[in-house]
Amino acid sequence: MGKLLEGKVALITGAGRGIGREHAIMMAEHGAKIVVNDLGGDEFGGPGSLTAAQEVVAEIDSMGGQAVVNCGNVARFDEAKKMVEQAIETFGDINIVVNNAGILRDRMIFSMSEDDWDTVLAVHLKGTFGPTHHAAAYWRSKVKAGEEAYGRVINTASPSGIYGNVGQSNYGAAKAGIAAFSIIAAQELVKYGVTVNCLAPTAVSRLTIPLLGGEENLTEVAREAMSPRWIAVVTTWLASPEASNVTGRVFDVRGEQLGIAQGWHLGPTATQPDNPSELGPVMAELMSQARLNAGMDGVEREGPGFPSHSI
């Protein structure tokens, strides 16, 4: 089997550990040259070190691949620009951007601080916009100059964002925003031959272990079934020439299971009365016809905090 990404250049944010690391290793195995971005912080956005990113680069080097470390902060617009510039200066081009960097500050709404909110949205939402913006500007300039651009953007949402999860209003809002951003960016960049897709992954990582019941409750079988390597499979394919006609999609990835999360669609409709006191029966009919919201597994459910078919 041939390599899917031979000669391509990829920037992967948050690539020092977890899902990002698996993206970097697999894409390098398929011939891509990698800018391994990682700020080195912990899962809450606190201080850390560059060791993890350096280890990924060393592993890629040992495979015969090519990679460099970037320690920029994705939440800083100028540093996001430098990531893209480093790829071009080091490897001569940039073809793929995988926006993967993320942190958690889980709190219930009544306990969440302003900093918890702002920091999570900055890393996830602005941290997706920055690298995408600078790469898109580069690809657009190439096309306007009469050259051909090869552009792939793969963003990272979450089941928490597209389905919802208690205690994650900041994270979920950011991830829902990333899903919407991906759909719109796909519409804007299609004329330049650039695809934009989004993942809503479930995998074992330092961010998700607490949500999966803790380290002590994860068996080796569960770890393998939910290995972050599975997320890298679809990412590598989406970055390849084979995916040239796939854009604007959100993929729900859970181990071997790969699905497409289908977004907002207009459901049942009715004519409103002009008096709100007469709206009750109309709303009851709408509620009886509407689909239920999905749980974290993507399946419709009814229960506390979820809408029902009746009022």
C-alpha atoms as one frame of an Amber mdcrd trajectory, in Angstrom:
protein
   0.000   0.000   0.000   1.343   3.433  -0.934   1.821   6.359   1.374  -1.141
   8.728   1.381   0.746  11.917   2.242   4.052  11.603   0.432   5.710  15.027
   0.197   2.964  16.867   2.078   3.656  19.276   4.965   1.443  19.223   8.050
   1.084  21.478  11.075  -0.470  19.611  14.009  -1.302  21.552  17.167  -1.224
  19.897  20.566   0.814  17.090  19.046   2.978  16.225  22.048   0.585  13.733
  23.596  -2.626  11.791  23.130  -4.583  12.184  19.914  -2.221  14.846  18.537
   0.781  12.580  18.973  -1.001   9.780  17.097  -1.855  12.200  14.284   1.805
  13.179  13.980   3.176   9.628  14.022   0.664   8.201  11.545   0.882  11.121
   9.148   4.676  10.887   9.235   4.395   7.163   8.509   2.433   8.146   5.399
   5.140  10.499   4.196   4.167  13.885   5.623   6.712  16.314   7.049   5.420
  17.468  10.428   5.506  20.643  12.502   4.839  19.256  15.976   3.246  22.106
  17.890   2.855  21.784  21.629   3.039  24.501  24.263   4.011  21.889  26.821
   1.288  22.768  29.311  -0.812  20.446  31.441  -4.404  19.466  30.686  -5.709
  22.583  32.457  -3.527  25.010  30.500  -0.876  25.330  33.225   2.913  25.342
  32.859   4.732  22.356  31.404   7.729  21.495  29.239   8.563  20.838  25.603
   9.770  17.305  26.344   6.690  15.598  24.899   6.934  17.434  21.562  10.673
  16.755  21.378  10.015  13.064  21.974   7.501  12.966  19.109  10.005  14.630
  16.784  12.689  12.152  17.876  10.335   9.243  17.200   9.537  10.552  13.723
  13.252  11.084  13.043  13.967   7.500  14.100  11.389   6.313  11.542  13.249
   8.163   8.808  10.700  10.977   8.699  11.107  14.716   9.066   9.681  16.831
  11.881  10.380  19.969  13.903   9.144  21.281  17.228   7.033  24.403  17.545
   6.268  25.702  21.036   3.785  28.427  20.073   0.555  29.188  21.896  -2.390
  28.528  19.556  -4.477  31.106  21.415  -2.103  33.881  20.300  -2.800  35.039
  16.761   0.791  36.099  16.019   2.181  32.801  17.306  -0.283  30.893  15.120
   1.093  32.823  12.152   4.644  31.833  13.103   3.616  28.160  13.112   2.488
  28.400   9.510   5.586  30.399   8.581   7.836  27.812  10.246   6.297  25.054
   8.122   6.874  27.043   4.932  10.405  28.134   5.864  11.452  24.655   7.015
   9.759  22.431   4.462   8.889  24.813   1.612   5.098  24.665   1.886   2.130
  23.950   4.130  -0.606  21.616   2.969  -2.375  20.329   6.074  -3.489  21.941
   9.319  -4.777  19.718  12.112  -6.211  21.846  14.915  -6.050  19.514  17.882
  -4.735  21.500  20.882  -7.063  21.610  23.863  -7.473  21.921  27.612 -10.220
  21.289  30.162 -11.588  23.490  32.962 -14.717  21.518  33.840 -17.117  23.237
  36.241 -20.852  23.563  36.669 -22.085  26.931  35.379 -22.640  28.291  38.889
 -19.058  27.403  39.876 -17.278  28.375  36.657 -15.033  31.430  36.806 -14.626
  33.974  34.051 -11.056  32.732  33.569 -12.298  29.132  33.231 -14.576  30.309
  30.431 -12.165  32.657  28.658  -9.156  30.337  28.740 -10.993  27.311  27.351
 -12.601  29.309  24.548  -9.271  30.957  23.716  -7.373  27.660  23.390 -10.070
  25.775  21.517 -11.983  28.315  19.453  -9.409  31.036  18.824  -6.760  28.312
  18.698  -8.628  26.797  15.753  -9.227  30.112  14.002  -5.614  31.348  14.129
  -3.768  28.513  12.323  -6.661  28.092   9.896  -6.736  31.802   9.060  -3.020
  32.063   8.364  -2.896  28.858   6.301  -6.005  29.887   4.356  -4.495  33.291
   3.557  -1.383  31.522   2.236  -3.403  29.113   0.070  -5.579  31.936  -1.268
  -2.519  34.004  -2.193  -1.075  31.032  -4.104  -4.266  30.561  -6.092  -4.569
  34.279  -6.834  -0.973  34.178  -8.120  -1.972  31.457 -10.583  -0.447  28.580
  -8.616  -2.135  25.447  -7.360  -2.793  25.097  -3.634  -3.186  21.835  -1.742
  -5.091  22.628   1.435  -6.609  20.384   4.078  -7.929  21.545   7.451  -9.045
  19.015  10.056 -10.522  20.539  13.209 -11.389  18.904  16.521 -14.808  19.246
  18.084 -16.192  16.813  20.679 -19.347  14.864  21.540 -19.620  17.384  24.382
 -19.974  20.137  21.798 -22.358  18.549  19.321 -24.453  16.545  21.818 -23.809
  18.282  25.162 -22.375  17.144  28.505 -22.956  18.291  32.080 -20.103  20.315
  33.580 -18.630  21.311  30.253 -20.500  24.450  29.177 -17.221  26.218  28.339
 -15.640  23.253  26.559 -18.889  22.276  24.851 -19.576  25.826  23.660 -16.072
  26.036  22.200 -16.386  22.651  20.513 -19.827  23.467  19.094 -18.312  26.668
  17.748 -15.519  24.678  16.100 -18.059  22.432  14.373 -19.931  25.481  13.033
 -16.654  27.181  12.096 -15.637  24.098  10.098 -18.870  24.041   8.094 -18.600
  27.746   7.256 -14.874  27.614   6.493 -15.552  24.721   4.107 -18.036  26.892
   2.230 -15.602  29.818   2.074 -12.513  27.892   0.979 -13.961  25.462  -1.549
 -13.219  27.898  -4.410  -9.512  27.598  -3.595  -9.571  23.804  -3.613  -9.253
  23.616   0.184 -11.280  21.137   2.241 -12.283  21.667   5.866 -13.607  18.857
   8.029 -14.121  18.291  11.719 -13.803  15.379  14.131 -15.839  14.683  17.253
 -13.561  12.028  18.754 -13.893   9.773  21.770 -10.575   8.264  22.842  -8.478
   7.556  25.911  -6.302  10.587  26.668  -5.308  12.658  29.673  -8.299  14.913
  28.963 -10.865  12.116  28.762  -9.640   9.619  31.376 -11.618  11.370  34.173
 -14.746  11.314  31.983 -14.229   7.597  31.257 -14.228   6.672  34.944 -10.607
   7.224  35.911  -7.331   5.410  35.267  -8.130   2.600  37.703 -11.345   1.655
  35.880  -9.863   1.353  32.382  -8.990  -2.178  31.292  -6.384  -2.904  28.653
  -9.159  -4.066  26.342 -10.981  -0.739  26.806  -7.758   1.189  26.242  -7.117
  -0.569  22.953 -10.729  -0.256  21.835 -10.632   3.502  22.477  -7.013   4.127
  21.490  -6.321   7.605  20.085  -4.692   5.865  17.138  -8.167   5.243  15.710
  -8.690   9.008  15.456  -5.483   9.349  13.446  -6.743   6.903  10.818  -9.570
   9.141   9.583  -7.455  12.275  10.018  -4.701  10.891   7.799  -7.211   9.906
   5.140  -8.982  13.296   5.252  -5.601  14.964   4.711  -4.935  12.889   1.590
  -5.739  13.467  -2.085  -8.401  10.759  -1.813 -10.509  13.145   0.305 -10.635
  15.976  -2.236 -14.444  15.842  -2.462 -15.104  15.483   1.283 -15.623  18.807
   3.009 -17.867  20.459   5.592 -18.459  17.223   7.503 -18.306  16.418  11.219
 -17.146  12.855  11.891 -18.035  11.051  15.126 -15.114   8.675  15.786 -15.209
   6.075  18.585 -12.585   3.379  18.176 -13.414   1.373  15.070 -16.790   3.091
  14.736 -16.798   5.939  12.238 -19.940   7.962  11.647 -21.075  11.305  10.286
 -22.772  13.598  12.782 -25.628  15.253  10.940 -26.104  18.848  12.043 -29.037
  21.110  12.698 -31.981  20.625  10.338 -35.359  22.320  10.485 -37.858  19.924
  12.026 -41.618  20.319  12.450 -43.109  23.776  11.871 -46.360  25.533  12.767
 -48.010  28.938  12.522 -47.770  31.037  15.664 -50.825  32.814  17.050 -50.225
  36.482  17.805 -51.244  35.965  21.445 -48.768  34.022  23.610 -51.593  32.710
  25.789 -52.781  30.713  22.776 -49.374  29.233  21.964 -49.534  26.248  24.360
 -51.431  23.798  22.103 -49.301  24.768  19.101 -46.095  24.167  21.077 -47.404
  20.851  22.401 -47.988  19.652  18.854 -44.489  20.750  17.769 -42.895  19.017
  20.763 -44.749  15.785  20.012 -43.337  15.741  16.473 -39.749  16.844  17.164
 -36.777  14.518  17.472 -35.293  14.196  20.926 -31.823  15.571  21.609 -28.940
  13.105  21.520 -26.916  11.954  24.500 -23.123  11.696  24.483 -23.445   8.498
  22.456 -25.157  10.422  19.658 -28.443   8.566  20.190 -31.778  10.253  21.015
 -32.638  10.126  24.682 -35.175  11.435  27.154 -34.524  12.214  30.806 -33.594
  14.938  33.294 -32.225  17.960  31.439 -33.378  16.662  28.072 -36.498  17.816
  26.210 -39.388  15.384  26.033 -42.093  14.817  23.424 -44.667  16.489  25.635
 -45.114  19.638  27.721
